[in-house]
Amino acid sequence: MKKNNNAKMQKKEDFTPKNKKTKNIIWLFGILLLSWLLVSRIGGLIASIFSYSIFNSKYGVDFITEAFLAIIALIIIINKGNSYVFTQKKEKFKKALLFGFPILLFASVQLIISIFEIKNFNFRNFFNLILYSASIGVFEEFIFRGWIQNEFLENYGDSRKKVFISILLSSLLFGLIHLDNVLVGQDLIYTIFQILNATALGFLLGTIYFRTKNIWSVIFLHAFWDFSILLSNVGLIKDCTYQITTNAVLMYYIYSIFVTMLFWIISSLIIFRKSKINKLINSDYEITIEETEKEKKSLRVLYICFITIMILNFIPINENKIEGYAESKICYSFKKKNFENITTHYPYINKYFIEYNSYKFELFSNKDNEVAFKNLNTNNSIYFKKYSISDYILIDYDNYFIIMLYDDDNQKVYYQKIIKSMLNNKDILKQVESSFKSFDVPELDMMGYLTDQKNKYPLLKSSLDELFIIDENDNIYLVK
């Protein structure tokens, strides 16, 4: 009996998934894509309900969401019969990491660059970033390598060509999830190239996992890569997004991403050697001397390409010297202003009234949630339909008043100071409609005003509880 148990355990340890339940590969791709969308959306929605109250700090909400999704991914792996991910015979962690040398190299260089780009180090953000990066690595590798890649392999991976296609399709799904970046303001063209680059990186991670069977090594490589990229933003209120504003800058980023893609692809091909893959698929496969010699010749070419691409990647390019260069990164970093004995006010009012001499005006939202500014004397109104307004406020002063509109979709505040003596102007509504100044801001919870011993300032409160004011010169500051 003891001997039979050992035999069963050995069979499980050496299990390589192949042709468990053959399906059409395109049909399987569609099913897994829809499954991924369902898991990510429902899981993210449930996690967001609890995350704000649990961990209200930068990366805290993201960490809770990713950690929650990682638990869901673990449940899926176990439920789908993929628990062999944790039990199968695999390379040791250190040896498995050597296969990820290209990622370690690039991540280390990026880490050094990020360290020098940090403006204001914040230890709480730094600690949360470690947790966030780790949770990304666990969730996405459990999903895309532990479940989706193995699902393709189990149904389709009975030859080297089909293993290649299986890893490629799982990597394509990994690349497509980055399409969400468009929703947070990133340029579409840049995002498309980011998807291609992520697909190439996913293929390298998938190849490393297939060769080593060590899920923890690709989790570490993935987490380390994300951490090295995000570290430069650790002192910012909100991470950077990219806006490609000129052809010159666009070509620069395309070049950078394309070269990096080639680096990942060539690295994958070096690992994805025919003899090694065939041996993994079939333990009885015999590697011939002729096959070994052919591979050595191919590897020499790949190594030359690898070194050439690596050199191209590390050639320093001064972006500011590119003709037509314009700012491509939008980062939210604010100057700080000290206050003492402050009081915050958050009026919950649907209608604001302004009266000057005999002129009366109103700021309100109608039943369709459209925000309007109305002249009560003439009953004429303007509607701020070009903004996606989720909140608005009017702040009254002696000689003027301020209107602020919050555009939740684009995370902008539209701000205008209106002198009361101008209210008798017959074109005042047109002037109000066309004279807003905009500020890029983090996600806001509410707007109001702040008072200290001397002044009253328009106030913005972010979802992370930071306070921002706009001073008399129309400059925005973080309240220290």
Secondary structure, DSSP 8 states (H G I E B T S, - for coil): -HHHHHHHHHHHHT-----SS---HHHHHHHHHHHHHHHHHHHHHHHHHHHHHH--STTHHHHHHHHHHHHHHHHHHHHTT-THHHHS----HHHHHHHTHHHHHHHHHHHHHHHHH-SS--HHHHHHHHHHHHHHHHHHHIIIIIIIIHHHHHHH-SSHHHHHHHHHHHHHHHHHGGGGGGGGT--HHHHHHHHHHHHHHHHHHHHHHHHH--HHHHHHHHHHHHHHHHGGGTTSSEEEEE---SHHHHHHHHHHHHHHHHHHHHHHHHHS-HHHHHHHH-TT----HHHHHHHHHHHHHHHHHHHHHHHHHTS---GGGSTT----EEEE---EE--SS-EEE----SEEEEEETTEEEEEEE-TT--EEEEETTTTEEEE-TTS-EEEEEEEE-SSEEEEEEEETTTTEEEEEEEEGGGGG-TTHHHHHHH--EEEE---EEEEEEEE-SS-EEEEEEETT--EEEE-TTS-EEEE-
